[in-house]
């Protein structure tokens, strides 16, 4: 079992300047074609990109699918936005 604060490295928000509402849609960037090969990404980051690859997912949908608190998903998605692997609409 991994504690949520461990996934976010103790952060409660990301450096992303985007406000990540529950209904904000997460869309992968073309650069995120194969996130599994990126050794710098945590497994949760890879899963988020993979979940969004077929169809954009909202923050709420990702939280439900990953069985993680919304706050944790917001931080993880913010990381992906900063790494330019996804964008949020």
Secondary structure, 3 states (H helix, E strand, C coil): CCCHHHHCCCCCCCCCCCCCCCCCEEEECHHHCCHHHCCCCCHHHHHHHHHHHHCCEEHHHHHHHHCCCHHHHHHHHHHHHHCCCEEEC
